[in-house]
Amino acid sequence: MDHSELKKKALKRKDVRVAYEALETEFTLLRDLLKARQSAGLTQAEIAERMGTKAPAVTRLESSLSSGKHSPSIATLKKYAQALGCRLEIKVVADHNPSP
């Protein structure tokens, strides 16, 4: 069973689907950061150097977004974006299905 088949099977369970959907923002941000880093042709070590930190800190930052266990600060995300020659944009978007 490959990753996409496993994901499809797991998302049939409501509890898994709810937990997965709760991390949508983090997954989207992580995809955007990794895509920008790839486009810039930079390694984690190179990003770390530009941020004035060490490579393991960048590894933790990227992995924290996929695990949902830690939320990096806006300042850290801005530094990461700047190290890529980008800027960070944060938006508040109306929810079409607001909770009561």
C-alpha positions in Angstrom: 0.0 0.0 0.0 1.5 3.4 -1.0 1.1 6.7 0.8 -1.9 7.9 -1.2 -3.8 4.7 -0.6 -3.0 4.7 3.1 -4.1 8.4 3.4 -7.4 7.7 1.5 -8.1 4.7 3.7 -7.3 6.6 6.9 -9.4 9.7 6.0 -12.5 7.4 5.8 -12.4 7.4 9.6 -14.1 10.5 10.9 -11.7 11.1 13.8 -8.7 10.9 11.5 -10.4 13.2 9.0 -11.2 15.8 11.6 -7.7 15.8 13.0 -6.2 16.0 9.5 -8.5 18.9 8.5 -7.6 20.7 11.8 -4.0 20.8 10.5 -4.8 22.2 7.0 -3.3 25.6 7.7 -0.1 24.2 9.0 0.2 21.7 6.0 -0.4 24.5 3.5 2.2 26.7 5.2 4.7 23.9 5.2 4.1 23.1 1.5 4.6 26.8 0.7 7.8 27.1 2.7 9.3 23.9 1.2 8.3 24.9 -2.3 9.9 28.4 -1.8 13.1 26.8 -0.4 13.2 24.4 -3.3 12.6 27.2 -5.8 15.4 29.2 -4.2 17.7 26.1 -4.4 18.6 26.4 -0.7 19.3 23.7 1.8 18.2 23.8 5.4 21.8 24.6 6.4 21.8 27.6 4.0 18.5 28.9 5.3 19.8 28.5 8.9 22.9 30.5 8.1 20.9 33.3 6.6 18.6 33.2 9.7 21.5 33.3 12.0 20.8 29.9 13.5 21.8 26.3 13.1 20.4 23.7 10.6 18.7 21.6 13.3 16.6 24.6 14.2 15.3 24.9 10.6 14.7 21.1 10.6 12.6 21.5 13.8 10.7 24.5 12.3 9.8 22.6 9.2 8.9 19.4 11.1 6.9 21.3 13.7 4.5 22.5 11.0 3.7 18.9 9.9 3.3 17.5 13.4 1.2 20.3 14.9 3.0 19.9 18.2 4.6 23.4 18.1 3.5 26.7 16.5 6.5 28.7 15.4 6.3 32.5 16.2 5.5 34.9 13.5 8.9 36.5 14.0 10.5 33.1 13.2 8.4 32.6 10.1 9.3 36.1 8.9 13.0 35.3 9.3 12.6 32.1 7.4 10.7 33.9 4.6 13.3 36.7 4.5 16.1 34.1 4.3 14.4 32.9 1.1 14.1 36.4 -0.3 10.4 36.4 0.3 7.9 38.0 2.7 5.4 36.5 5.0 1.7 37.3 4.4 -0.9 36.4 7.0 -4.6 36.7 6.2 -7.9 36.3 8.1 -10.4 34.7 5.8 -14.2 34.4 6.5 -15.2 30.8 7.3 -18.1 29.6 5.2 -19.2 27.2 8.0 -18.6 29.2 11.2 -18.9 27.4 14.5 -21.6 28.5 16.9 
